[in-house]
Amino acid sequence: MKLTSELGISSGKIVELIDEYRKRVVPLAMKWDEWRQGKEQPKQEAKEEPKAETEESLRRVNQKTREKARKSSRMELHKTANTRVQSIQSAYSQADA
């Protein structure tokens, strides 16, 4: 509520902005995390695994990646909101001076 009053925007509009932000950022964060994990792991020779184990491990990796992306997007959203609030507060304090 503090954010809505400081920005002069309705809470519904802020929810819409956050949802739009998440829709744009989460897919990018997931792709970036997959890329980053690929860079961290040295390339290993392909080993023969039973198909069921491979599918299960891929499912677990995908689930972990999605969880990390969600956490990351929430943190980035919070940082972005704080930055915007600070810039607006700065603009108001300069206008008052």
C-alpha positions as CSV (number, residue, x, y, z in Angstrom):
1,M,0.0,0.0,0.0
2,K,2.9,2.3,0.7
3,L,4.2,1.8,-2.8
4,T,0.8,2.6,-4.3
5,S,0.4,5.8,-2.3
6,E,4.0,6.9,-3.1
7,L,3.6,6.3,-6.8
8,G,0.1,7.4,-7.1
9,I,-0.9,4.2,-8.8
10,S,-3.7,1.9,-7.9
11,S,-2.8,-1.5,-6.3
12,G,-4.5,-3.2,-9.3
13,K,-2.3,-1.4,-11.7
14,I,0.8,-2.4,-9.7
15,V,-0.3,-6.0,-9.8
16,E,-0.7,-5.8,-13.5
17,L,2.8,-4.3,-13.9
18,I,4.3,-7.0,-11.8
19,D,2.5,-9.8,-13.7
20,E,3.7,-8.3,-17.0
21,Y,7.2,-8.0,-15.7
22,R,7.2,-11.7,-14.6
23,K,5.8,-12.8,-18.0
24,R,8.8,-11.1,-19.7
25,V,11.6,-11.9,-17.2
26,V,10.9,-15.5,-16.1
27,P,11.5,-17.2,-19.5
28,L,14.7,-15.2,-20.0
29,A,15.9,-16.1,-16.5
30,M,15.2,-19.7,-17.1
31,K,17.2,-19.7,-20.4
32,W,20.0,-17.7,-18.7
33,D,20.2,-20.2,-15.8
34,E,20.4,-23.2,-18.2
35,W,23.2,-21.4,-20.1
36,R,25.0,-20.6,-16.8
37,Q,24.7,-24.2,-15.6
38,G,26.1,-25.4,-18.9
39,K,29.1,-23.1,-18.5
40,E,29.8,-24.3,-15.0
41,Q,29.8,-28.0,-15.7
42,P,32.7,-29.3,-17.7
43,K,31.7,-31.2,-20.7
44,Q,31.6,-34.9,-20.0
45,E,31.6,-37.8,-22.3
46,A,28.2,-39.1,-22.9
47,K,27.4,-42.1,-20.8
48,E,24.8,-44.6,-21.5
49,E,21.9,-44.3,-19.0
50,P,18.7,-46.1,-18.9
51,K,16.0,-44.0,-20.5
52,A,13.8,-43.7,-17.4
53,E,16.7,-42.4,-15.3
54,T,17.6,-39.8,-17.9
55,E,14.0,-38.6,-18.1
56,E,13.7,-38.4,-14.3
57,S,16.9,-36.5,-13.9
58,L,15.9,-34.1,-16.7
59,R,12.5,-33.6,-14.9
60,R,14.3,-32.8,-11.6
61,V,16.7,-30.4,-13.3
62,N,13.9,-28.6,-15.0
63,Q,11.9,-28.3,-11.8
64,K,15.0,-26.9,-9.9
65,T,15.6,-24.5,-12.8
66,R,12.0,-23.2,-12.6
67,E,12.2,-22.8,-8.8
68,K,15.5,-20.8,-9.1
69,A,14.0,-18.6,-11.9
70,R,10.9,-17.9,-9.7
71,K,13.1,-16.9,-6.7
72,S,15.4,-14.9,-9.0
73,S,12.5,-13.0,-10.6
74,R,11.0,-12.2,-7.2
75,M,14.3,-10.8,-6.0
76,E,14.8,-8.8,-9.2
77,L,11.3,-7.5,-9.0
78,H,11.9,-6.3,-5.4
79,K,15.1,-4.6,-6.4
80,T,13.5,-2.9,-9.4
81,A,10.6,-1.7,-7.3
82,N,13.0,-0.3,-4.6
83,T,15.0,1.4,-7.3
84,R,11.9,3.0,-8.8
85,V,10.7,4.1,-5.4
86,Q,14.0,5.7,-4.6
87,S,14.1,7.5,-7.9
88,I,10.6,8.8,-7.4
89,Q,11.4,9.9,-3.8
90,S,14.5,11.6,-5.2
91,A,12.5,13.4,-7.8
92,Y,10.0,14.6,-5.2
93,S,12.7,15.8,-2.8
94,Q,14.3,17.7,-5.6
95,A,11.0,19.2,-6.6
96,D,10.4,20.3,-3.0
97,A,13.8,22.0,-2.8
